[in-house]
Amino acid sequence: MFRAKRRKIHRLDFILAGAQKSGTTALHYFLEKHPNIAMGDQQEMHFFDNEGIFSGSVDYELLHKHFPPVTPSTIAGECTPIYIYWKPAIERIWKYNPKIKLLIILRNPIDRAFAHWNMQRFRRREPLDFLEAVKEENKRAKEVEPLQSRRYSYVDRGFYAEQLERVFKFFPREQTRVSKFDEFRDKKPETLDSIFRFLNVNPVFSSRDKDRNIVPYEREMTVEERKHLYKIFADAIAKLEQMLGWDCSDWKL
């Protein structure tokens, strides 16, 4: 029986770059199940946001070692949701492979912030209640400068237009596929079909769907908290609508 000769990975074909708490784990699950996609041996490799790796000569084998040899028809990608947020990461990805494709999922930044806070509470990393944590965010961010805060960036990660401006500075829009979390959740087969076509692989959809990376919520967001967050994000949401031609009325109060 003929077996296709396998090749070693020298460059990734795509990256699922964010945003955190926006369905990236679920999308990674479907990408990993595709017969012509290799996602490596772990979900979040945190290669392009690793300041130690980029402090000198970069050894990309530290990334490629996570991938076994693949068939010629197989494409390779990875998923690390902080990349869209981590300021140096996009330029590093571009220098690594300017032809790479980027997948991005964006969630209502208010709901994303609350989900992020809830995850930190679940992991016992956050002693503050939600609004208190939001109000302390800038102070906490100054404590880790010149780097960004990984743990307590509830609000900062939700300014998507700024992050996409950084993406489009290096990558043409035809190399990026920006999806809305709500559409991925509610119209999964159609969204996955579009993503697979963007990656130039045959659309495949498994009926074995299940929620991934679900953290039980400590409580629901209050009306007051939602109003406070909307005041913070209103202009940013409007800017994103203009940038992408989206209708984000379902993100508004």
C-alpha positions in Angstrom: 0.0 0.0 0.0 1.4 3.4 -1.0 2.1 5.8 1.9 2.7 9.5 1.2 6.2 10.6 2.1 6.1 12.8 5.2 7.9 16.1 5.6 9.3 17.9 8.5 7.6 21.2 9.6 9.8 24.2 8.8 7.1 26.9 8.9 3.6 27.0 10.3 0.8 27.7 7.8 -1.6 29.5 10.2 -2.0 30.7 13.8 -5.1 31.0 15.9 -4.1 34.2 17.6 -6.9 35.1 20.0 -8.8 36.5 21.7 -8.7 34.8 25.1 -12.0 33.5 26.5 -13.6 33.9 23.0 -14.0 30.3 21.8 -10.4 29.5 20.8 -10.4 26.2 22.7 -13.5 25.1 21.0 -12.1 26.1 17.6 -8.8 24.4 18.3 -10.8 21.2 19.0 -12.3 21.3 15.5 -9.1 22.2 13.8 -7.3 19.4 15.5 -9.9 16.9 14.4 -9.5 17.8 10.7 -7.5 15.1 8.8 -5.4 17.6 7.0 -4.5 19.9 9.9 -1.7 19.3 12.4 -2.0 21.4 15.6 1.1 20.1 17.5 1.3 18.3 20.8 -0.1 21.0 23.0 -2.7 23.8 22.6 -1.0 26.9 23.8 2.7 27.0 22.9 3.3 30.6 23.9 6.3 30.8 21.5 5.8 34.3 20.1 5.0 35.9 23.5 8.1 34.3 25.2 10.4 37.2 25.9 13.3 34.8 26.8 13.2 33.2 23.4 13.3 36.5 21.6 16.0 38.1 23.8 18.7 36.8 21.3 19.0 34.7 18.3 15.6 32.9 17.8 15.6 29.1 17.6 12.4 28.2 15.7 13.1 24.5 16.3 11.7 25.1 19.8 8.4 25.6 18.0 8.7 23.1 15.3 9.7 20.2 17.7 6.0 20.1 18.8 5.0 18.8 15.4 5.7 15.3 14.0 6.4 14.9 10.3 3.3 15.4 8.2 2.0 14.4 4.8 2.4 16.9 1.9 -1.4 17.7 2.0 -1.3 18.5 5.7 -1.1 22.1 7.0 0.3 23.0 10.4 -0.9 25.6 12.9 -1.0 26.5 16.5 -3.3 28.3 19.0 -2.1 30.8 21.6 -4.9 33.4 22.3 -2.6 36.0 23.8 -0.8 36.7 20.5 -3.3 39.3 19.3 -2.9 41.2 22.6 0.8 40.8 23.3 2.3 43.8 21.5 5.5 42.3 20.1 3.9 39.0 19.0 2.4 40.0 15.7 5.6 41.5 14.3 7.5 38.4 15.5 5.0 36.2 13.6 5.4 38.3 10.5 9.2 38.0 10.6 8.8 34.3 11.1 6.5 33.9 8.1 5.0 36.9 6.3 2.7 34.5 4.3 1.2 32.9 7.4 -2.6 33.1 7.9 -4.2 34.4 11.1 -7.4 33.2 12.7 -9.0 35.5 15.2 -12.3 35.2 17.2 -13.7 38.2 19.0 -16.2 38.2 21.8 -18.3 41.0 23.3 -15.5 42.6 25.4 -17.8 43.0 28.4 -18.6 39.3 28.5 -15.0 38.5 27.8 -13.7 40.6 30.7 -16.2 39.0 33.1 -15.2 35.5 31.8 -11.6 36.3 32.3 -12.2 37.5 35.9 -14.3 34.5 36.6 -11.5 32.2 35.4 -9.0 33.9 37.7 -11.4 33.6 40.6 -11.8 29.9 39.8 -8.1 29.4 39.8 -7.8 31.3 43.1 -5.6 34.0 41.5 -8.0 36.9 42.0 -9.0 38.2 45.5 -10.9 41.2 44.3 -14.6 41.4 43.2 -15.2 42.2 39.5 -15.7 45.9 39.6 -12.9 46.4 42.1 -10.5 44.4 39.9 -11.5 46.5 36.9 -10.8 49.7 38.8 -7.4 48.3 40.0 -6.3 47.2 36.5 -4.3 50.2 35.6 -2.4 50.2 38.9 -1.7 46.5 38.5 -0.5 47.0 35.0 2.1 49.5 36.1 3.6 46.9 38.4 4.7 44.7 35.4 5.8 47.5 33.0 7.3 47.6 30.4 5.5 44.2 29.8 1.8 43.8 29.7 -0.2 42.2 32.4 -1.1 38.6 31.5 -3.2 37.8 34.6 -5.2 41.0 35.3 -5.8 42.4 31.8 -9.6 42.1 31.9 -10.4 45.4 30.2 -7.2 46.0 28.3 -7.6 42.8 26.2 -11.0 44.0 25.0 -9.8 47.0 22.9 -9.8 44.9 19.7 -9.6 47.7 17.2 -6.1 48.7 18.5 -5.0 45.1 18.4 -6.3 44.6 14.8 -4.6 47.8 13.7 -1.3 46.1 14.8 -2.3 43.0 12.8 -3.2 44.9 9.7 0.1 46.9 9.9 1.9 43.7 9.1 -0.6 41.4 7.4 -3.0 42.1 4.5 -6.6 41.5 5.4 -6.8 38.6 3.0 -4.4 36.7 5.2 -6.7 37.2 8.3 -10.0 35.6 9.1 -11.7 37.5 11.9 -14.8 35.7 13.3 -17.5 36.8 15.8 -17.8 34.5 18.8 -21.6 34.7 18.7 -21.6 33.4 15.1 -19.2 30.6 15.9 -21.4 29.6 18.8 -24.7 29.9 17.1 -23.8 29.0 13.5 -20.9 26.6 14.0 -21.1 24.5 10.8 -21.3 27.6 8.6 -18.5 29.4 10.5 -16.2 26.3 10.4 -16.9 25.9 6.7 -15.7 29.4 6.1 -12.6 28.9 8.2 -11.6 25.7 6.5 -12.1 27.3 3.1 -9.9 30.2 4.2 -7.2 27.7 5.2 -7.6 25.9 1.8 -8.7 22.5 3.3 -11.8 20.6 2.6 -14.7 21.6 4.9 -15.2 19.0 7.6 -17.7 19.2 10.4 -17.9 16.7 13.2 -21.4 16.3 14.8 -19.6 15.4 18.1 -19.6 19.0 19.4 -19.2 19.8 23.0 -18.2 22.8 25.1 -14.6 23.1 25.8 -12.6 24.7 28.6 -15.8 25.5 30.6 -15.2 27.1 34.0 -18.2 27.2 36.3 -19.3 30.8 37.0 -19.1 32.1 40.5 -22.1 34.4 39.8 -23.7 36.3 37.0 -22.7 39.8 36.0 -24.9 42.5 37.5 -26.7 45.2 35.5 -24.5 47.9 37.2 -21.3 46.1 36.2 -22.4 45.7 32.6 -23.3 49.4 32.4 -19.9 50.3 33.9 -18.1 48.2 31.3 -20.2 49.4 28.4 -19.2 53.0 29.2 -15.5 51.9 29.0 -16.0 49.9 25.7 -18.6 51.9 23.8 -16.2 53.9 21.6 -14.0 50.8 21.1 -17.0 48.8 19.9 -18.0 51.5 17.5 -14.5 51.7 16.1 -14.4 47.9 15.6 -17.7 48.1 13.7 -16.3 50.6 11.4 -13.1 48.8 10.9 -14.7 45.4 10.1 -18.1 46.4 8.8 -19.7 44.5 11.6 -23.0 45.0 13.3 -22.3 44.7 17.0 -25.6 45.9 18.3 -25.9 42.7 20.3 -22.8 43.9 22.2 -24.5 47.1 23.3 -27.0 47.8 26.1 
